[in-house]
Amino acid sequence: MGIKGAHDRIKAFSGTDLTEDLKKMRHPPLIIHGDDDRIVPLAASANETSKLVKDVTFEVYPGAPHGLSTVPECAGRSNADLLESARG
């Protein structure tokens, strides 16, 4: 991907306002976020997103970093939470 590709991707996800799209969600979403995410801080992202969406399930994993689904200590819980959410 290279540096330009990484920069473009960061610019796209950090500079795109998805507020109206979030309000239109039909399935109650699951938001999973680690409280030790140093790339996308909880206060600036998931906390605010959870206020925009109806019927949200909001799970904060204590001590979990960014990319928590790839961290062995968090992967089992995140997979179980995703499966439970998908099953409704």
C-alpha positions in Angstrom: 0.0 0.0 0.0 2.8 2.5 0.8 2.7 5.7 2.7 0.4 7.5 0.3 -2.2 4.7 0.5 -2.0 4.7 4.3 -2.4 8.5 4.4 -5.3 8.5 2.0 -7.1 5.8 4.0 -6.6 7.7 7.3 -7.8 10.9 5.6 -10.9 9.1 4.3 -12.0 7.5 7.6 -11.1 10.5 9.7 -12.6 13.2 7.4 -15.9 11.6 6.4 -19.0 12.5 8.3 -21.2 9.4 8.6 -23.7 10.9 11.0 -26.7 10.7 8.7 -25.8 7.2 7.6 -25.6 6.1 11.2 -29.1 7.5 11.9 -30.5 5.4 9.1 -29.3 2.0 10.3 -32.1 -0.6 10.3 -30.4 -3.4 12.4 -29.5 -2.5 16.0 -25.7 -2.2 15.8 -23.0 -3.5 18.0 -20.2 -1.1 18.9 -17.1 -2.7 20.4 -14.3 -0.5 21.5 -11.3 -0.9 23.8 -10.8 1.7 26.5 -7.0 1.7 25.8 -7.3 2.5 22.1 -4.6 5.0 21.5 -5.3 5.4 17.7 -9.0 6.1 17.9 -9.8 7.3 21.4 -13.0 6.0 22.9 -14.2 9.5 23.9 -13.9 10.8 20.4 -15.5 7.9 18.5 -17.5 5.1 20.0 -18.9 7.2 22.9 -20.3 9.7 20.4 -21.4 7.2 17.8 -23.4 5.2 20.4 -25.5 8.4 21.1 -26.5 8.7 17.4 -27.9 5.2 16.8 -31.1 3.7 18.2 -31.0 0.4 20.1 -27.2 0.2 20.0 -25.4 -2.4 22.0 -22.2 -0.7 23.2 -19.4 -2.9 24.6 -16.3 -1.4 26.1 -13.5 -3.8 26.7 -11.3 -2.8 29.6 -7.6 -2.6 28.7 -8.2 -3.4 25.1 -6.3 -1.6 22.4 -7.1 -0.6 18.8 -7.5 -3.7 16.6 -8.8 -5.6 19.6 -10.2 -8.5 17.5 -6.6 -9.5 16.7 -5.5 -9.5 20.3 -5.7 -13.1 21.7 -7.0 -11.9 25.0 -9.9 -10.1 23.3 -10.6 -12.2 20.2 -12.8 -14.8 21.9 -15.0 -12.2 23.5 -15.3 -10.1 20.4 -16.2 -13.1 18.3 -18.8 -14.2 20.8 -20.3 -10.7 20.9 -20.4 -10.4 17.1 -22.1 -13.8 16.8 -24.6 -12.9 19.5 -25.4 -9.6 17.8 -25.8 -11.2 14.4 -28.2 -13.8 15.7 -30.3 -11.1 17.2 
